[in-house]
Amino acid sequence: MFMAKTHKWYLERIVWLVAGCVVLTGTLLGFFVHKYWLFLPMLAGCNMIIFATTGFCPLAIILDKAGVRSITEQCDVKRSQ
């Protein structure tokens, strides 16, 4: 059984958190407010597919520039010490 590390907020974990919030918010707004809000989770899903196939994620670029480190970068720092 695979369990992701949850002891720190690394870049990938924040990306999944934001994606989940966008999907949930868009779905709830689409259900309770107006059906056009359902485009929000659709766009989030398209972005997840683009990230999985190309590795491009606008949020990851923003987080990287803000100084949030990836889980692989954190592991590399531990190995070099």
mmCIF file as gemmi writes it, N, C-alpha and C atoms, coordinates in Angstrom:
data_model
loop_
_atom_site.group_PDB
_atom_site.id
_atom_site.type_symbol
_atom_site.label_atom_id
_atom_site.label_alt_id
_atom_site.label_comp_id
_atom_site.label_asym_id
_atom_site.label_entity_id
_atom_site.label_seq_id
_atom_site.pdbx_PDB_ins_code
_atom_site.Cartn_x
_atom_site.Cartn_y
_atom_site.Cartn_z
_atom_site.occupancy
_atom_site.B_iso_or_equiv
_atom_site.pdbx_formal_charge
_atom_site.auth_seq_id
_atom_site.auth_asym_id
_atom_site.pdbx_PDB_model_num
ATOM 1 N N . MET Axp A 1 ? 0.838 -1.166 0 1 0 ? 1 A 1
ATOM 2 C CA . MET Axp A 1 ? 0 0 0 1 0 ? 1 A 1
ATOM 3 C C . MET Axp A 1 ? 0.892 1.243 0 1 0 ? 1 A 1
ATOM 4 N N . PHE Axp A 2 ? 0.56 2.184 -0.869 1 0 ? 2 A 1
ATOM 5 C CA . PHE Axp A 2 ? 1.33 3.427 -0.964 1 0 ? 2 A 1
ATOM 6 C C . PHE Axp A 2 ? 0.669 4.525 -0.14 1 0 ? 2 A 1
ATOM 7 N N . MET Axp A 3 ? 1.466 5.207 0.649 1 0 ? 3 A 1
ATOM 8 C CA . MET Axp A 3 ? 0.995 6.36 1.415 1 0 ? 3 A 1
ATOM 9 C C . MET Axp A 3 ? 1.953 7.52 1.148 1 0 ? 3 A 1
ATOM 10 N N . ALA Axp A 4 ? 1.414 8.656 0.726 1 0 ? 4 A 1
ATOM 11 C CA . ALA Axp A 4 ? 2.243 9.829 0.491 1 0 ? 4 A 1
ATOM 12 C C . ALA Axp A 4 ? 2.73 10.39 1.821 1 0 ? 4 A 1
ATOM 13 N N . LYS Axp A 5 ? 3.872 11.017 1.783 1 0 ? 5 A 1
ATOM 14 C CA . LYS Axp A 5 ? 4.422 11.63 2.988 1 0 ? 5 A 1
ATOM 15 C C . LYS Axp A 5 ? 3.594 12.865 3.331 1 0 ? 5 A 1
ATOM 16 N N . THR Axp A 6 ? 3.212 12.983 4.596 1 0 ? 6 A 1
ATOM 17 C CA . THR Axp A 6 ? 2.367 14.098 5.019 1 0 ? 6 A 1
ATOM 18 C C . THR Axp A 6 ? 2.988 14.921 6.143 1 0 ? 6 A 1
ATOM 19 N N . HIS Axp A 7 ? 4.264 14.744 6.377 1 0 ? 7 A 1
ATOM 20 C CA . HIS Axp A 7 ? 4.895 15.481 7.466 1 0 ? 7 A 1
ATOM 21 C C . HIS Axp A 7 ? 5.265 16.91 7.079 1 0 ? 7 A 1
ATOM 22 N N . LYS Axp A 8 ? 5.306 17.221 5.778 1 0 ? 8 A 1
ATOM 23 C CA . LYS Axp A 8 ? 5.63 18.567 5.307 1 0 ? 8 A 1
ATOM 24 C C . LYS Axp A 8 ? 4.724 18.923 4.133 1 0 ? 8 A 1
ATOM 25 N N . TRP Axp A 9 ? 4.584 20.231 3.899 1 0 ? 9 A 1
ATOM 26 C CA . TRP Axp A 9 ? 3.811 20.721 2.75 1 0 ? 9 A 1
ATOM 27 C C . TRP Axp A 9 ? 4.765 20.982 1.603 1 0 ? 9 A 1
ATOM 28 N N . TYR Axp A 10 ? 4.993 19.983 0.771 1 0 ? 10 A 1
ATOM 29 C CA . TYR Axp A 10 ? 5.859 20.115 -0.383 1 0 ? 10 A 1
ATOM 30 C C . TYR Axp A 10 ? 5.025 20.508 -1.602 1 0 ? 10 A 1
ATOM 31 N N . LEU Axp A 11 ? 5.697 20.907 -2.674 1 0 ? 11 A 1
ATOM 32 C CA . LEU Axp A 11 ? 5.057 21.471 -3.854 1 0 ? 11 A 1
ATOM 33 C C . LEU Axp A 11 ? 3.945 20.589 -4.412 1 0 ? 11 A 1
ATOM 34 N N . GLU Axp A 12 ? 4.216 19.326 -4.612 1 0 ? 12 A 1
ATOM 35 C CA . GLU Axp A 12 ? 3.222 18.433 -5.214 1 0 ? 12 A 1
ATOM 36 C C . GLU Axp A 12 ? 1.967 18.311 -4.35 1 0 ? 12 A 1
ATOM 37 N N . ARG Axp A 13 ? 2.163 18.291 -3.065 1 0 ? 13 A 1
ATOM 38 C CA . ARG Axp A 13 ? 1.025 18.169 -2.151 1 0 ? 13 A 1
ATOM 39 C C . ARG Axp A 13 ? 0.152 19.433 -2.196 1 0 ? 13 A 1
ATOM 40 N N . ILE Axp A 14 ? 0.765 20.587 -2.299 1 0 ? 14 A 1
ATOM 41 C CA . ILE Axp A 14 ? 0.011 21.833 -2.398 1 0 ? 14 A 1
ATOM 42 C C . ILE Axp A 14 ? -0.749 21.893 -3.71 1 0 ? 14 A 1
ATOM 43 N N . VAL Axp A 15 ? -0.133 21.434 -4.793 1 0 ? 15 A 1
ATOM 44 C CA . VAL Axp A 15 ? -0.818 21.414 -6.096 1 0 ? 15 A 1
ATOM 45 C C . VAL Axp A 15 ? -2.067 20.545 -6.024 1 0 ? 15 A 1
ATOM 46 N N . TRP Axp A 16 ? -1.968 19.363 -5.414 1 0 ? 16 A 1
ATOM 47 C CA . TRP Axp A 16 ? -3.136 18.487 -5.286 1 0 ? 16 A 1
ATOM 48 C C . TRP Axp A 16 ? -4.203 19.11 -4.396 1 0 ? 16 A 1
ATOM 49 N N . LEU Axp A 17 ? -3.784 19.805 -3.335 1 0 ? 17 A 1
ATOM 50 C CA . LEU Axp A 17 ? -4.742 20.479 -2.457 1 0 ? 17 A 1
ATOM 51 C C . LEU Axp A 17 ? -5.52 21.551 -3.214 1 0 ? 17 A 1
ATOM 52 N N . VAL Axp A 18 ? -4.82 22.383 -3.963 1 0 ? 18 A 1
ATOM 53 C CA . VAL Axp A 18 ? -5.478 23.448 -4.716 1 0 ? 18 A 1
ATOM 54 C C . VAL Axp A 18 ? -6.386 22.858 -5.792 1 0 ? 18 A 1
ATOM 55 N N . ALA Axp A 19 ? -5.917 21.823 -6.489 1 0 ? 19 A 1
ATOM 56 C CA . ALA Axp A 19 ? -6.743 21.195 -7.523 1 0 ? 19 A 1
ATOM 57 C C . ALA Axp A 19 ? -8.019 20.616 -6.915 1 0 ? 19 A 1
ATOM 58 N N . GLY Axp A 20 ? -7.903 19.972 -5.779 1 0 ? 20 A 1
ATOM 59 C CA . GLY Axp A 20 ? -9.092 19.426 -5.117 1 0 ? 20 A 1
ATOM 60 C C . GLY Axp A 20 ? -10.068 20.504 -4.695 1 0 ? 20 A 1
ATOM 61 N N . CYS Axp A 21 ? -9.536 21.612 -4.188 1 0 ? 21 A 1
ATOM 62 C CA . CYS Axp A 21 ? -10.408 22.731 -3.783 1 0 ? 21 A 1
ATOM 63 C C . CYS Axp A 21 ? -11.109 23.341 -4.981 1 0 ? 21 A 1
ATOM 64 N N . VAL Axp A 22 ? -10.4 23.482 -6.097 1 0 ? 22 A 1
ATOM 65 C CA . VAL Axp A 22 ? -11.007 24.039 -7.313 1 0 ? 22 A 1
ATOM 66 C C . VAL Axp A 22 ? -12.116 23.126 -7.821 1 0 ? 22 A 1
ATOM 67 N N . VAL Axp A 23 ? -11.861 21.833 -7.861 1 0 ? 23 A 1
ATOM 68 C CA . VAL Axp A 23 ? -12.87 20.884 -8.341 1 0 ? 23 A 1
ATOM 69 C C . VAL Axp A 23 ? -14.09 20.872 -7.421 1 0 ? 23 A 1
ATOM 70 N N . LEU Axp A 24 ? -13.856 20.809 -6.129 1 0 ? 24 A 1
ATOM 71 C CA . LEU Axp A 24 ? -14.97 20.782 -5.18 1 0 ? 24 A 1
ATOM 72 C C . LEU Axp A 24 ? -15.769 22.084 -5.215 1 0 ? 24 A 1
ATOM 73 N N . THR Axp A 25 ? -15.084 23.217 -5.222 1 0 ? 25 A 1
ATOM 74 C CA . THR Axp A 25 ? -15.772 24.511 -5.263 1 0 ? 25 A 1
ATOM 75 C C . THR Axp A 25 ? -16.58 24.672 -6.542 1 0 ? 25 A 1
ATOM 76 N N . GLY Axp A 26 ? -15.982 24.344 -7.687 1 0 ? 26 A 1
ATOM 77 C CA . GLY Axp A 26 ? -16.686 24.458 -8.955 1 0 ? 26 A 1
ATOM 78 C C . GLY Axp A 26 ? -17.901 23.557 -9.03 1 0 ? 26 A 1
ATOM 79 N N . THR Axp A 27 ? -17.777 22.354 -8.492 1 0 ? 27 A 1
ATOM 80 C CA . THR Axp A 27 ? -18.895 21.42 -8.5 1 0 ? 27 A 1
ATOM 81 C C . THR Axp A 27 ? -20.031 21.92 -7.615 1 0 ? 27 A 1
ATOM 82 N N . LEU Axp A 28 ? -19.709 22.38 -6.42 1 0 ? 28 A 1
ATOM 83 C CA . LEU Axp A 28 ? -20.745 22.895 -5.515 1 0 ? 28 A 1
ATOM 84 C C . LEU Axp A 28 ? -21.414 24.142 -6.083 1 0 ? 28 A 1
ATOM 85 N N . LEU Axp A 29 ? -20.611 25.052 -6.648 1 0 ? 29 A 1
ATOM 86 C CA . LEU Axp A 29 ? -21.196 26.246 -7.254 1 0 ? 29 A 1
ATOM 87 C C . LEU Axp A 29 ? -22.064 25.878 -8.459 1 0 ? 29 A 1
ATOM 88 N N . GLY Axp A 30 ? -21.64 24.899 -9.223 1 0 ? 30 A 1
ATOM 89 C CA . GLY Axp A 30 ? -22.429 24.451 -10.368 1 0 ? 30 A 1
ATOM 90 C C . GLY Axp A 30 ? -23.744 23.824 -9.94 1 0 ? 30 A 1
ATOM 91 N N . PHE Axp A 31 ? -23.745 23.165 -8.817 1 0 ? 31 A 1
ATOM 92 C CA . PHE Axp A 31 ? -24.959 22.517 -8.316 1 0 ? 31 A 1
ATOM 93 C C . PHE Axp A 31 ? -25.911 23.517 -7.67 1 0 ? 31 A 1
ATOM 94 N N . PHE Axp A 32 ? -25.366 24.444 -6.876 1 0 ? 32 A 1
ATOM 95 C CA . PHE Axp A 32 ? -26.208 25.344 -6.1 1 0 ? 32 A 1
ATOM 96 C C . PHE Axp A 32 ? -26.421 26.722 -6.727 1 0 ? 32 A 1
ATOM 97 N N . VAL Axp A 33 ? -25.515 27.197 -7.57 1 0 ? 33 A 1
ATOM 98 C CA . VAL Axp A 33 ? -25.61 28.563 -8.081 1 0 ? 33 A 1
ATOM 99 C C . VAL Axp A 33 ? -26.023 28.583 -9.551 1 0 ? 33 A 1
ATOM 100 N N . HIS Axp A 34 ? -25.138 28.098 -10.419 1 0 ? 34 A 1
ATOM 101 C CA . HIS Axp A 34 ? -25.442 28.105 -11.854 1 0 ? 34 A 1
ATOM 102 C C . HIS Axp A 34 ? -24.612 27.023 -12.527 1 0 ? 34 A 1
ATOM 103 N N . LYS Axp A 35 ? -25.195 26.395 -13.525 1 0 ? 35 A 1
ATOM 104 C CA . LYS Axp A 35 ? -24.528 25.262 -14.181 1 0 ? 35 A 1
ATOM 105 C C . LYS Axp A 35 ? -23.241 25.658 -14.892 1 0 ? 35 A 1
ATOM 106 N N . TYR Axp A 36 ? -23.06 26.935 -15.239 1 0 ? 36 A 1
ATOM 107 C CA . TYR Axp A 36 ? -21.826 27.359 -15.898 1 0 ? 36 A 1
ATOM 108 C C . TYR Axp A 36 ? -20.595 27.236 -15.008 1 0 ? 36 A 1
ATOM 109 N N . TRP Axp A 37 ? -20.799 27.179 -13.692 1 0 ? 37 A 1
ATOM 110 C CA . TRP Axp A 37 ? -19.668 26.979 -12.784 1 0 ? 37 A 1
ATOM 111 C C . TRP Axp A 37 ? -19.026 25.61 -12.983 1 0 ? 37 A 1
ATOM 112 N N . LEU Axp A 38 ? -19.728 24.695 -13.644 1 0 ? 38 A 1
ATOM 113 C CA . LEU Axp A 38 ? -19.162 23.362 -13.883 1 0 ? 38 A 1
ATOM 114 C C . LEU Axp A 38 ? -17.983 23.405 -14.863 1 0 ? 38 A 1
ATOM 115 N N . PHE Axp A 39 ? -17.807 24.539 -15.541 1 0 ? 39 A 1
ATOM 116 C CA . PHE Axp A 39 ? -16.627 24.675 -16.395 1 0 ? 39 A 1
ATOM 117 C C . PHE Axp A 39 ? -15.35 24.75 -15.571 1 0 ? 39 A 1
ATOM 118 N N . LEU Axp A 40 ? -15.44 25.219 -14.332 1 0 ? 40 A 1
ATOM 119 C CA . LEU Axp A 40 ? -14.263 25.315 -13.472 1 0 ? 40 A 1
ATOM 120 C C . LEU Axp A 40 ? -13.635 23.949 -13.185 1 0 ? 40 A 1
ATOM 121 N N . PRO Axp A 41 ? -14.403 22.949 -12.721 1 0 ? 41 A 1
ATOM 122 C CA . PRO Axp A 41 ? -13.768 21.635 -12.539 1 0 ? 41 A 1
ATOM 123 C C . PRO Axp A 41 ? -13.353 20.992 -13.86 1 0 ? 41 A 1
ATOM 124 N N . MET Axp A 42 ? -14.044 21.319 -14.941 1 0 ? 42 A 1
ATOM 125 C CA . MET Axp A 42 ? -13.631 20.795 -16.244 1 0 ? 42 A 1
ATOM 126 C C . MET Axp A 42 ? -12.258 21.344 -16.636 1 0 ? 42 A 1
ATOM 127 N N . LEU Axp A 43 ? -12.051 22.637 -16.409 1 0 ? 43 A 1
ATOM 128 C CA . LEU Axp A 43 ? -10.75 23.234 -16.702 1 0 ? 43 A 1
ATOM 129 C C . LEU Axp A 43 ? -9.664 22.665 -15.795 1 0 ? 43 A 1
ATOM 130 N N . ALA Axp A 44 ? -9.995 22.447 -14.534 1 0 ? 44 A 1
ATOM 131 C CA . ALA Axp A 44 ? -9.025 21.849 -13.61 1 0 ? 44 A 1
ATOM 132 C C . ALA Axp A 44 ? -8.652 20.445 -14.07 1 0 ? 44 A 1
ATOM 133 N N . GLY Axp A 45 ? -9.648 19.676 -14.508 1 0 ? 45 A 1
ATOM 134 C CA . GLY Axp A 45 ? -9.372 18.329 -15.02 1 0 ? 45 A 1
ATOM 135 C C . GLY Axp A 45 ? -8.494 18.361 -16.263 1 0 ? 45 A 1
ATOM 136 N N . CYS Axp A 46 ? -8.754 19.298 -17.164 1 0 ? 46 A 1
ATOM 137 C CA . CYS Axp A 46 ? -7.911 19.444 -18.359 1 0 ? 46 A 1
ATOM 138 C C . CYS Axp A 46 ? -6.482 19.793 -17.97 1 0 ? 46 A 1
ATOM 139 N N . ASN Axp A 47 ? -6.344 20.683 -16.973 1 0 ? 47 A 1
ATOM 140 C CA . ASN Axp A 47 ? -5.003 21.05 -16.522 1 0 ? 47 A 1
ATOM 141 C C . ASN Axp A 47 ? -4.277 19.851 -15.916 1 0 ? 47 A 1
ATOM 142 N N . MET Axp A 48 ? -5.001 18.989 -15.193 1 0 ? 48 A 1
ATOM 143 C CA . MET Axp A 48 ? -4.373 17.799 -14.611 1 0 ? 48 A 1
ATOM 144 C C . MET Axp A 48 ? -3.906 16.841 -15.702 1 0 ? 48 A 1
ATOM 145 N N . ILE Axp A 49 ? -4.694 16.716 -16.763 1 0 ? 49 A 1
ATOM 146 C CA . ILE Axp A 49 ? -4.295 15.852 -17.885 1 0 ? 49 A 1
ATOM 147 C C . ILE Axp A 49 ? -3.074 16.432 -18.584 1 0 ? 49 A 1
ATOM 148 N N . ILE Axp A 50 ? -3.069 17.745 -18.801 1 0 ? 50 A 1
ATOM 149 C CA . ILE Axp A 50 ? -1.914 18.396 -19.426 1 0 ? 50 A 1
ATOM 150 C C . ILE Axp A 50 ? -0.669 18.197 -18.573 1 0 ? 50 A 1
ATOM 151 N N . PHE Axp A 51 ? -0.806 18.352 -17.25 1 0 ? 51 A 1
ATOM 152 C CA . PHE Axp A 51 ? 0.34 18.153 -16.371 1 0 ? 51 A 1
ATOM 153 C C . PHE Axp A 51 ? 0.853 16.712 -16.432 1 0 ? 51 A 1
ATOM 154 N N . ALA Axp A 52 ? -0.074 15.755 -16.438 1 0 ? 52 A 1
ATOM 155 C CA . ALA Axp A 52 ? 0.335 14.348 -16.462 1 0 ? 52 A 1
ATOM 156 C C . ALA Axp A 52 ? 1.054 13.982 -17.759 1 0 ? 52 A 1
ATOM 157 N N . THR Axp A 53 ? 0.667 14.601 -18.862 1 0 ? 53 A 1
ATOM 158 C CA . THR Axp A 53 ? 1.258 14.232 -20.151 1 0 ? 53 A 1
ATOM 159 C C . THR Axp A 53 ? 2.474 15.074 -20.519 1 0 ? 53 A 1
ATOM 160 N N . THR Axp A 54 ? 2.523 16.345 -20.076 1 0 ? 54 A 1
ATOM 161 C CA . THR Axp A 54 ? 3.625 17.217 -20.494 1 0 ? 54 A 1
ATOM 162 C C . THR Axp A 54 ? 4.527 17.649 -19.347 1 0 ? 54 A 1
ATOM 163 N N . GLY Axp A 55 ? 4.016 17.628 -18.114 1 0 ? 55 A 1
ATOM 164 C CA . GLY Axp A 55 ? 4.789 18.101 -16.975 1 0 ? 55 A 1
ATOM 165 C C . GLY Axp A 55 ? 4.637 19.59 -16.724 1 0 ? 55 A 1
ATOM 166 N N . PHE Axp A 56 ? 3.81 20.272 -17.513 1 0 ? 56 A 1
ATOM 167 C CA . PHE Axp A 56 ? 3.606 21.718 -17.367 1 0 ? 56 A 1
ATOM 168 C C . PHE Axp A 56 ? 2.453 21.996 -16.423 1 0 ? 56 A 1
ATOM 169 N N . CYS Axp A 57 ? 2.719 22.794 -15.375 1 0 ? 57 A 1
ATOM 170 C CA . CYS Axp A 57 ? 1.683 23.167 -14.417 1 0 ? 57 A 1
ATOM 171 C C . CYS Axp A 57 ? 1.914 24.615 -13.993 1 0 ? 57 A 1
ATOM 172 N N . PRO Axp A 58 ? 1.006 25.524 -14.364 1 0 ? 58 A 1
ATOM 173 C CA . PRO Axp A 58 ? 1.197 26.934 -13.998 1 0 ? 58 A 1
ATOM 174 C C . PRO Axp A 58 ? 1.309 27.153 -12.49 1 0 ? 58 A 1
ATOM 175 N N . LEU Axp A 59 ? 0.515 26.45 -11.694 1 0 ? 59 A 1
ATOM 176 C CA . LEU Axp A 59 ? 0.581 26.61 -10.244 1 0 ? 59 A 1
ATOM 177 C C . LEU Axp A 59 ? 1.933 26.162 -9.705 1 0 ? 59 A 1
ATOM 178 N N . ALA Axp A 60 ? 2.479 25.086 -10.243 1 0 ? 60 A 1
ATOM 179 C CA . ALA Axp A 60 ? 3.789 24.61 -9.788 1 0 ? 60 A 1
ATOM 180 C C . ALA Axp A 60 ? 4.876 25.636 -10.092 1 0 ? 60 A 1
ATOM 181 N N . ILE Axp A 61 ? 4.762 26.327 -11.214 1 0 ? 61 A 1
ATOM 182 C CA . ILE Axp A 61 ? 5.729 27.37 -11.555 1 0 ? 61 A 1
ATOM 183 C C . ILE Axp A 61 ? 5.646 28.504 -10.537 1 0 ? 61 A 1
ATOM 184 N N . ILE Axp A 62 ? 4.424 28.911 -10.205 1 0 ? 62 A 1
ATOM 185 C CA . ILE Axp A 62 ? 4.225 29.987 -9.228 1 0 ? 62 A 1
ATOM 186 C C . ILE Axp A 62 ? 4.761 29.581 -7.856 1 0 ? 62 A 1
ATOM 187 N N . LEU Axp A 63 ? 4.442 28.364 -7.431 1 0 ? 63 A 1
ATOM 188 C CA . LEU Axp A 63 ? 4.916 27.891 -6.123 1 0 ? 63 A 1
ATOM 189 C C . LEU Axp A 63 ? 6.434 27.772 -6.091 1 0 ? 63 A 1
ATOM 190 N N . ASP Axp A 64 ? 7.031 27.322 -7.196 1 0 ? 64 A 1
ATOM 191 C CA . ASP Axp A 64 ? 8.48 27.205 -7.27 1 0 ? 64 A 1
ATOM 192 C C . ASP Axp A 64 ? 9.134 28.577 -7.133 1 0 ? 64 A 1
ATOM 193 N N . LYS Axp A 65 ? 8.577 29.575 -7.807 1 0 ? 65 A 1
ATOM 194 C CA . LYS Axp A 65 ? 9.119 30.938 -7.708 1 0 ? 65 A 1
ATOM 195 C C . LYS Axp A 65 ? 8.918 31.515 -6.31 1 0 ? 65 A 1
ATOM 196 N N . ALA Axp A 66 ? 7.892 31.03 -5.599 1 0 ? 66 A 1
ATOM 197 C CA . ALA Axp A 66 ? 7.641 31.485 -4.226 1 0 ? 66 A 1
ATOM 198 C C . ALA Axp A 66 ? 8.545 30.778 -3.22 1 0 ? 66 A 1
ATOM 199 N N . GLY Axp A 67 ? 9.318 29.802 -3.684 1 0 ? 67 A 1
ATOM 200 C CA . GLY Axp A 67 ? 10.28 29.141 -2.81 1 0 ? 67 A 1
ATOM 201 C C . GLY Axp A 67 ? 9.833 27.814 -2.236 1 0 ? 67 A 1
ATOM 202 N N . VAL Axp A 68 ? 8.681 27.305 -2.661 1 0 ? 68 A 1
ATOM 203 C CA . VAL Axp A 68 ? 8.211 26.002 -2.172 1 0 ? 68 A 1
ATOM 204 C C . VAL Axp A 68 ? 9.014 24.92 -2.875 1 0 ? 68 A 1
ATOM 205 N N . ARG Axp A 69 ? 9.56 24.006 -2.105 1 0 ? 69 A 1
ATOM 206 C CA . ARG Axp A 69 ? 10.4 22.958 -2.691 1 0 ? 69 A 1
ATOM 207 C C . ARG Axp A 69 ? 9.604 21.695 -2.993 1 0 ? 69 A 1
ATOM 208 N N . SER Axp A 70 ? 10.044 21.002 -4.018 1 0 ? 70 A 1
ATOM 209 C CA . SER Axp A 70 ? 9.448 19.733 -4.416 1 0 ? 70 A 1
ATOM 210 C C . SER Axp A 70 ? 9.902 18.635 -3.448 1 0 ? 70 A 1
ATOM 211 N N . ILE Axp A 71 ? 9.148 17.558 -3.389 1 0 ? 71 A 1
ATOM 212 C CA . ILE Axp A 71 ? 9.515 16.437 -2.528 1 0 ? 71 A 1
ATOM 213 C C . ILE Axp A 71 ? 10.854 15.834 -2.97 1 0 ? 71 A 1
ATOM 214 N N . THR Axp A 72 ? 11.111 15.815 -4.268 1 0 ? 72 A 1
ATOM 215 C CA . THR Axp A 72 ? 12.377 15.27 -4.753 1 0 ? 72 A 1
ATOM 216 C C . THR Axp A 72 ? 13.544 16.168 -4.368 1 0 ? 72 A 1
ATOM 217 N N . GLU Axp A 73 ? 13.338 17.488 -4.369 1 0 ? 73 A 1
ATOM 218 C CA . GLU Axp A 73 ? 14.392 18.394 -3.93 1 0 ? 73 A 1
ATOM 219 C C . GLU Axp A 73 ? 14.668 18.219 -2.446 1 0 ? 73 A 1
ATOM 220 N N . GLN Axp A 74 ? 13.644 17.997 -1.652 1 0 ? 74 A 1
ATOM 221 C CA . GLN Axp A 74 ? 13.827 17.793 -0.227 1 0 ? 74 A 1
ATOM 222 C C . GLN Axp A 74 ? 14.584 16.507 0.039 1 0 ? 74 A 1
ATOM 223 N N . CYS Axp A 75 ? 14.307 15.464 -0.74 1 0 ? 75 A 1
ATOM 224 C CA . CYS Axp A 75 ? 14.999 14.186 -0.574 1 0 ? 75 A 1
ATOM 225 C C . CYS Axp A 75 ? 16.461 14.321 -0.992 1 0 ? 75 A 1
ATOM 226 N N . ASP Axp A 76 ? 16.726 15.068 -2.084 1 0 ? 76 A 1
ATOM 227 C CA . ASP Axp A 76 ? 18.1 15.265 -2.546 1 0 ? 76 A 1
ATOM 228 C C . ASP Axp A 76 ? 18.932 16.004 -1.517 1 0 ? 76 A 1
ATOM 229 N N . VAL Axp A 77 ? 18.337 16.991 -0.829 1 0 ? 77 A 1
ATOM 230 C CA . VAL Axp A 77 ? 19.058 17.74 0.199 1 0 ? 77 A 1
ATOM 231 C C . VAL Axp A 77 ? 19.413 16.822 1.357 1 0 ? 77 A 1
ATOM 232 N N . LYS Axp A 78 ? 18.507 15.932 1.752 1 0 ? 78 A 1
ATOM 233 C CA . LYS Axp A 78 ? 18.783 15.009 2.849 1 0 ? 78 A 1
ATOM 234 C C . LYS Axp A 78 ? 19.906 14.036 2.481 1 0 ? 78 A 1
ATOM 235 N N . ARG Axp A 79 ? 19.928 13.572 1.226 1 0 ? 79 A 1
ATOM 236 C CA . ARG Axp A 79 ? 20.956 12.613 0.805 1 0 ? 79 A 1
ATOM 237 C C . ARG Axp A 79 ? 22.33 13.246 0.751 1 0 ? 79 A 1
ATOM 238 N N . SER Axp A 80 ? 22.398 14.53 0.385 1 0 ? 80 A 1
ATOM 239 C CA . SER Axp A 80 ? 23.701 15.175 0.245 1 0 ? 80 A 1
ATOM 240 C C . SER Axp A 80 ? 24.303 15.547 1.606 1 0 ? 80 A 1
ATOM 241 N N . GLN Axp A 81 ? 23.511 15.533 2.663 1 0 ? 81 A 1
ATOM 242 C CA . GLN Axp A 81 ? 24.022 15.918 3.99 1 0 ? 81 A 1
ATOM 243 C C . GLN Axp A 81 ? 24.735 14.78 4.663 1 0 ? 81 A 1
